Amino acid sequence: MGIKNKVYFLSFLFYIFSFEVCAQEVQQQLPLTDVLISIQTQYEVQFNYAEDSLEGISIIPPSISLTLNEVLSYLEINTKFSFKDLDGTFILVGIKDEAFNLQQLSQVVLSQYIVKGINKLNNGSYEIDFNQFDILPGLIDTDVLQAVQAFPGIQSINETVSDINIRGGTHDQNLILWDGIKMYQSGHFFGLISMFNPQITQHVSVLKNGTDPALTDGVSGTISMETSSKINETFKGSLGLNFIDANGFADIPLSEKSSLQFAARKSISDFTETPTYTNFFERISQGTEVETNANDILNSDQEFDFYDTSFRWIYNISDKDQLQVNFLTANNELRFNENSMIDGQERSRQSSLSQNSMAGALHYKRVWNDAWQTTFEAYETDYELKAINANLLDQQRFQQENAVSETSLKFLVNYKLNERLQFLNGYHFVETQIRNLDDVDNPRFRSLISEVLRTHGLFSQLNYSSLDKTTSINVGLRYNYLDKFEKHILEPRLSFTYQFLNNFSFEVLGEFKHQSTSQVINFQNDFLGIEKRRWQLSNDADVPVIRSKQISAGLSYSKKGWLVSADAYYKYVNGITTQSQGFQNQYEFIKTNGNYKAHGVDFILRKQIKDFTTWLSYSYLKSDYTFNALPEQTMPNNFDITHAITLGANYTLENLKLSGGLNWHSGRPITQPVIGNEIVDDAINFEATNSSKLQDYMRVDVSAVYNIALWGQTRADLGLSVWNLLNKHNQINNFYRINDDSINETMQSSLGITPNAVIRVHF
């Protein structure tokens, strides 16, 4: 036998022998979650993944002699998941692209931006994945609109989710989407908790700048919520109860190709009034007719109730066709009786306030081949705010209504040129109708204003991603035609991200945007003073189309659990009205339009050590109005919170999650009467607009959640949170009125110490 043949023969024997030895030493398949835990310990890394997506999946563990990169390659070959090493410490686990996800997926640039489940992507957006979500201070439920306020540059000036301010903007300048449907209502309890059921809302995308051209409206920012797109093979559900509501959720597989998700919540005020409910009710009613009426009027029988239901149905018609249907309805209702003695007789009449949203959507996706994909989306969204105010002394009934009805049709075409380039094109049609009614029965007066605006949009975007994923560029353009005004609007959009030196990333974001709807306050006591803002359409005259321009640049560093990130921005918004800004000084009843400019810096520092995470965020904002028709043409923005600091910490100990945090910001601008000369010509003599400030705001929150395994797949969550642990008396707003030739100040305060507890059973 020749030397060459001997080598082949020996190699063959070695191969057979190795195979037999390996076959004898082959380990049994283990659950993938257990394998990942073992790898985490061996290589000192952290895997980020949705636990439910790994359930029921087993794998033969990789050899302990492999390098980390070899292990990740082994896992990708032998599972349906992708494994991306972000910084040598965190590894993101995702599902490999499937038929209905051919479009280019955004890559994670910064993992665990604040806590687990919150990431920053290479398109400039922030994502919250509630499948991976950890815990935030003061929250035991994954309240979407409370959670987004954890990001620097986003906060609520009055602690509500119906008044979220992004970089100096008003709440109506935020585009809020639920599975692509624009929502005109955002809160229950008139803003104290989110309207969107946290059990069915699985993913949230937050954009402060650099928006995709497929989206319109939201000149300040976009908050886009999505339900799960996964068809589960087994039934899953949960039942929960807290100090505010009872709720339930079910994920029901209908077949291998179809599943239905359903969620519902209802307040428990019909059965009991908890300390949390009492604090919430006192918070929303302070300084309004519900709390204090005229001297001869006594309020009684106050009742408040809310509920919401939502469902999502997905059906994979074929390997290339998918249909999705969504529906949501939510309602808030407040009732109370006004009582008085009139002409020796006891009289009583009910006042009420209701707020309702109903929306439905259809999504149809078609994958034509490896390069082409089309999507058709249609939705109808309706919102109504209605108040009946009984005036016993004047024997008068005042009815107010504000209603929005919007229809949207969108068609998108995504073309994948190659592994680096993708081309997105589409058409978007929106018809918005807004109706405002004021009706008085004595003396008879009725005003009904109904307006309709139709908008046509064409958009195109080119996405480039380098093969090594270090460079990402999205360049887009949106053309809008507003038929009522024969107005043409061009809006360029840009997002650029570059990762370098392994641990650094640099981004530039820019956008032009517009919106034709805004919220205004006609009188502070409208709608009983509880929800006094009403939606209105632009008329392209005294109520202009709002236009914005924004540019920002940021630099981030991430390594070994450390994260340092800073963004500087400039923002210009034109076409705002004084009515939309909530003035309560000398300009309260002035109607004019102008603009505001804002610039600032958002900064965050985070450190993770195994199961302990701590972070510090800081925001600086400088924002000024310009109203040329006012005596003071330039003045500080009503939402100019100059400095804001958040300090938080999370700790996970097996099944126990703990979180605590401090929120501090400088006081909001206010306008006070001139001391010593408060009244001139029977009117309040105010100082320069927004030249004073309320006291600084400070709040400490804590929360804890404990997970208990019951039987089989059944488990329970026990949670406890305390909002404003130190019971700090925070000023959030004030205003002045003349009463008997003297000045009266009304000061509105934040929530005091407010506990909440939850028990939720998952099955």
Secondary structure in CASP SS format (residue, H / E / C, confidence):
PFRMAT SS
TARGET T0000
AUTHOR 0000-0000-0000
METHOD secondary structure of the structure
MODEL  1
M C 1.00
G C 1.00
I H 1.00
K H 1.00
N H 1.00
K H 1.00
V H 1.00
Y H 1.00
F H 1.00
L H 1.00
S H 1.00
F H 1.00
L H 1.00
F H 1.00
Y H 1.00
I H 1.00
F H 1.00
S H 1.00
F H 1.00
E H 1.00
V H 1.00
C H 1.00
A H 1.00
Q H 1.00
E H 1.00
V C 1.00
Q C 1.00
Q C 1.00
Q C 1.00
L E 1.00
P E 1.00
L H 1.00
T H 1.00
D H 1.00
V H 1.00
L H 1.00
I H 1.00
S H 1.00
I H 1.00
Q H 1.00
T H 1.00
Q H 1.00
Y H 1.00
E C 1.00
V C 1.00
Q E 1.00
F E 1.00
N E 1.00
Y C 1.00
A C 1.00
E H 1.00
D H 1.00
S H 1.00
L H 1.00
E C 1.00
G C 1.00
I C 1.00
S E 1.00
I E 1.00
I C 1.00
P C 1.00
P C 1.00
S C 1.00
I C 1.00
S C 1.00
L C 1.00
T C 1.00
L H 1.00
N H 1.00
E H 1.00
V H 1.00
L H 1.00
S H 1.00
Y H 1.00
L H 1.00
E H 1.00
I H 1.00
N H 1.00
T C 1.00
K C 1.00
F E 1.00
S E 1.00
F E 1.00
K E 1.00
D E 1.00
L C 1.00
D C 1.00
G C 1.00
T C 1.00
F E 1.00
I E 1.00
L E 1.00
V E 1.00
G E 1.00
I E 1.00
K C 1.00
D C 1.00
E C 1.00
A H 1.00
F H 1.00
N H 1.00
L C 1.00
Q C 1.00
Q C 1.00
L C 1.00
S C 1.00
Q C 1.00
V E 1.00
V E 1.00
L E 1.00
S C 1.00
Q C 1.00
Y C 1.00
I C 1.00
V C 1.00
K C 1.00
G C 1.00
I E 1.00
N E 1.00
K E 1.00
L E 1.00
N C 1.00
N C 1.00
G C 1.00
S C 1.00
Y E 1.00
E E 1.00
I E 1.00
D E 1.00
F C 1.00
N C 1.00
Q C 1.00
F C 1.00
D C 1.00
I C 1.00
L C 1.00
P C 1.00
G C 1.00
L C 1.00
I C 1.00
D C 1.00
T C 1.00
D C 1.00
V H 1.00
L H 1.00
Q H 1.00
A H 1.00
V H 1.00
Q H 1.00
A H 1.00
F C 1.00
P C 1.00
G C 1.00
I E 1.00
Q E 1.00
S E 1.00
I C 1.00
N C 1.00
E C 1.00
T C 1.00
V C 1.00
S C 1.00
D C 1.00
I E 1.00
N E 1.00
I E 1.00
R C 1.00
G C 1.00
G C 1.00
T C 1.00
H H 1.00
D H 1.00
Q H 1.00
N E 1.00
L E 1.00
I E 1.00
L E 1.00
W E 1.00
D C 1.00
G C 1.00
I E 1.00
K E 1.00
M C 1.00
Y C 1.00
Q C 1.00
S C 1.00
G E 1.00
H E 1.00
F H 1.00
F H 1.00
G H 1.00
L C 1.00
I E 1.00
S E 1.00
M C 1.00
F C 1.00
N C 1.00
P C 1.00
Q C 1.00
I C 1.00
T C 1.00
Q C 1.00
H E 1.00
V E 1.00
S E 1.00
V E 1.00
L E 1.00
K C 1.00
N C 1.00
G C 1.00
T C 1.00
D C 1.00
P C 1.00
A C 1.00
L C 1.00
T C 1.00
D C 1.00
G C 1.00
V C 1.00
S C 1.00
G E 1.00
T E 1.00
I E 1.00
S E 1.00
M E 1.00
E E 1.00
T C 1.00
S C 1.00
S C 1.00
K C 1.00
I C 1.00
N C 1.00
E C 1.00
T C 1.00
F C 1.00
K E 1.00
G E 1.00
S E 1.00
L E 1.00
G E 1.00
L E 1.00
N E 1.00
F C 1.00
I C 1.00
D E 1.00
A E 1.00
N E 1.00
G E 1.00
F E 1.00
A E 1.00
D E 1.00
I E 1.00
P E 1.00
L E 1.00
S E 1.00
E C 1.00
K C 1.00
S E 1.00
S E 1.00
L E 1.00
Q E 1.00
F E 1.00
A E 1.00
A E 1.00
R E 1.00
K E 1.00
S E 1.00
I C 1.00
S C 1.00
D C 1.00
F C 1.00
T C 1.00
E C 1.00
T C 1.00
P H 1.00
T H 1.00
Y H 1.00
T H 1.00
N H 1.00
F H 1.00
F H 1.00
E H 1.00
R H 1.00
I H 1.00
S H 1.00
Q C 1.00
G C 1.00
T C 1.00
E C 1.00
V C 1.00
E C 1.00
T C 1.00
N C 1.00
A C 1.00
N C 1.00
D C 1.00
I C 1.00
L E 1.00
N E 1.00
S E 1.00
D E 1.00
Q E 1.00
E E 1.00
F E 1.00
D E 1.00
F E 1.00
Y E 1.00
D E 1.00
T E 1.00
S E 1.00
F E 1.00
R E 1.00
W E 1.00
I E 1.00
Y E 1.00
N E 1.00
I C 1.00
S C 1.00
D C 1.00
K C 1.00
D E 1.00
Q E 1.00
L E 1.00
Q E 1.00
V E 1.00
N E 1.00
F E 1.00
L E 1.00
T E 1.00
A E 1.00
N E 1.00
N E 1.00
E E 1.00
L E 1.00
R E 1.00
F E 1.00
N E 1.00
E E 1.00
N E 1.00
S E 1.00
M E 1.00
I E 1.00
D C 1.00
G C 1.00
Q E 1.00
E E 1.00
R E 1.00
S E 1.00
R E 1.00
Q E 1.00
S E 1.00
S E 1.00
L E 1.00
S E 1.00
Q E 1.00
N E 1.00
S E 1.00
M E 1.00
A E 1.00
G E 1.00
A E 1.00
L E 1.00
H E 1.00
Y E 1.00
K E 1.00
R E 1.00
V E 1.00
W C 1.00
N C 1.00
D C 1.00
A C 1.00
W E 1.00
Q E 1.00
T E 1.00
T E 1.00
F E 1.00
E E 1.00
A E 1.00
Y E 1.00
E E 1.00
T E 1.00
D E 1.00
Y E 1.00
E E 1.00
L E 1.00
K E 1.00
A E 1.00
I E 1.00
N E 1.00
A E 1.00
N E 1.00
L C 1.00
L C 1.00
D C 1.00
Q C 1.00
Q E 1.00
R E 1.00
F E 1.00
Q E 1.00
Q E 1.00
E E 1.00
N E 1.00
A E 1.00
V E 1.00
S E 1.00
E E 1.00
T E 1.00
S E 1.00
L E 1.00
K E 1.00
F E 1.00
L E 1.00
V E 1.00
N E 1.00
Y E 1.00
K E 1.00
L C 1.00
N C 1.00
E C 1.00
R C 1.00
L E 1.00
Q E 1.00
F E 1.00
L E 1.00
N E 1.00
G E 1.00
Y E 1.00
H E 1.00
F E 1.00
V E 1.00
E E 1.00
T E 1.00
Q E 1.00
I E 1.00
R E 1.00
N E 1.00
L E 1.00
D E 1.00
D E 1.00
V E 1.00
D E 1.00
N C 1.00
P C 1.00
R E 1.00
F E 1.00
R E 1.00
S E 1.00
L E 1.00
I E 1.00
S E 1.00
E E 1.00
V E 1.00
L E 1.00
R E 1.00
T E 1.00
H E 1.00
G E 1.00
L E 1.00
F E 1.00
S E 1.00
Q E 1.00
L E 1.00
N E 1.00
Y E 1.00
S E 1.00
S C 1.00
L C 1.00
D C 1.00
K C 1.00
T C 1.00
T E 1.00
S E 1.00
I E 1.00
N E 1.00
V E 1.00
G E 1.00
L E 1.00
R E 1.00
Y E 1.00
N E 1.00
Y E 1.00
L E 1.00
D C 1.00
K C 1.00
F C 1.00
E C 1.00
K E 1.00
H E 1.00
I E 1.00
L E 1.00
E E 1.00
P E 1.00
R E 1.00
L E 1.00
S E 1.00
F E 1.00
T E 1.00
Y E 1.00
Q E 1.00
F E 1.00
L C 1.00
N C 1.00
N C 1.00
F E 1.00
S E 1.00
F E 1.00
E E 1.00
V E 1.00
L E 1.00
G E 1.00
E E 1.00
F E 1.00
K E 1.00
H E 1.00
Q E 1.00
S C 1.00
T E 1.00
S E 1.00
Q E 1.00
V E 1.00
I C 1.00
N C 1.00
F C 1.00
Q C 1.00
N C 1.00
D H 1.00
F H 1.00
L H 1.00
G H 1.00
I C 1.00
E C 1.00
K C 1.00
R C 1.00
R E 1.00
W E 1.00
Q E 1.00
L E 1.00
S C 1.00
N C 1.00
D C 1.00
A C 1.00
D C 1.00
V C 1.00
P C 1.00
V C 1.00
I E 1.00
R E 1.00
S E 1.00
K E 1.00
Q E 1.00
I E 1.00
S E 1.00
A E 1.00
G E 1.00
L E 1.00
S E 1.00
Y E 1.00
S E 1.00
K E 1.00
K C 1.00
G C 1.00
W E 1.00
L E 1.00
V E 1.00
S E 1.00
A E 1.00
D E 1.00
A E 1.00
Y E 1.00
Y E 1.00
K E 1.00
Y E 1.00
V E 1.00
N E 1.00
G E 1.00
I E 1.00
T E 1.00
T H 1.00
Q H 1.00
S H 1.00
Q H 1.00
G C 1.00
F C 1.00
Q C 1.00
N C 1.00
Q C 1.00
Y C 1.00
E C 1.00
F C 1.00
I C 1.00
K C 1.00
T C 1.00
N E 1.00
G E 1.00
N E 1.00
Y E 1.00
K E 1.00
A E 1.00
H E 1.00
G E 1.00
V E 1.00
D E 1.00
F E 1.00
I E 1.00
L E 1.00
R E 1.00
K E 1.00
Q E 1.00
I E 1.00
K C 1.00
D C 1.00
F E 1.00
T E 1.00
T E 1.00
W E 1.00
L E 1.00
S E 1.00
Y E 1.00
S E 1.00
Y E 1.00
L E 1.00
K E 1.00
S E 1.00
D E 1.00
Y E 1.00
T E 1.00
F C 1.00
N C 1.00
A C 1.00
L C 1.00
P C 1.00
E C 1.00
Q C 1.00
T E 1.00
M E 1.00
P E 1.00
N C 1.00
N C 1.00
F C 1.00
D C 1.00
I C 1.00
T C 1.00
H E 1.00
A E 1.00
I E 1.00
T E 1.00
L E 1.00
G E 1.00
A E 1.00
N E 1.00
Y E 1.00
T E 1.00
L E 1.00
E C 1.00
N C 1.00
L E 1.00
K E 1.00
L E 1.00
S E 1.00
G E 1.00
G E 1.00
L E 1.00
N E 1.00
W E 1.00
H E 1.00
S C 1.00
G C 1.00
R C 1.00
P E 1.00
I E 1.00
T C 1.00
Q C 1.00
P E 1.00
V C 1.00
I C 1.00
G C 1.00
N C 1.00
E C 1.00
I E 1.00
V E 1.00
D C 1.00
D C 1.00
A E 1.00
I E 1.00
N C 1.00
F E 1.00
E C 1.00
A C 1.00
T C 1.00
N C 1.00
S C 1.00
S E 1.00
K E 1.00
L C 1.00
Q C 1.00
D C 1.00
Y E 1.00
M E 1.00
R E 1.00
V E 1.00
D E 1.00
V E 1.00
S E 1.00
A E 1.00
V E 1.00
Y E 1.00
N E 1.00
I E 1.00
A E 1.00
L E 1.00
W E 1.00
G C 1.00
Q C 1.00
T E 1.00
R E 1.00
A E 1.00
D E 1.00
L E 1.00
G E 1.00
L E 1.00
S E 1.00
V E 1.00
W E 1.00
N C 1.00
L C 1.00
L C 1.00
N C 1.00
K C 1.00
H C 1.00
N C 1.00
Q E 1.00
I E 1.00
N E 1.00
N E 1.00
F E 1.00
Y E 1.00
R E 1.00
I E 1.00
N E 1.00
D C 1.00
D C 1.00
S E 1.00
I E 1.00
N E 1.00
E E 1.00
T E 1.00
M E 1.00
Q E 1.00
S E 1.00
S C 1.00
L C 1.00
G C 1.00
I C 1.00
T E 1.00
P E 1.00
N E 1.00
A E 1.00
V E 1.00
I E 1.00
R E 1.00
V E 1.00
H E 1.00
F C 1.00
END
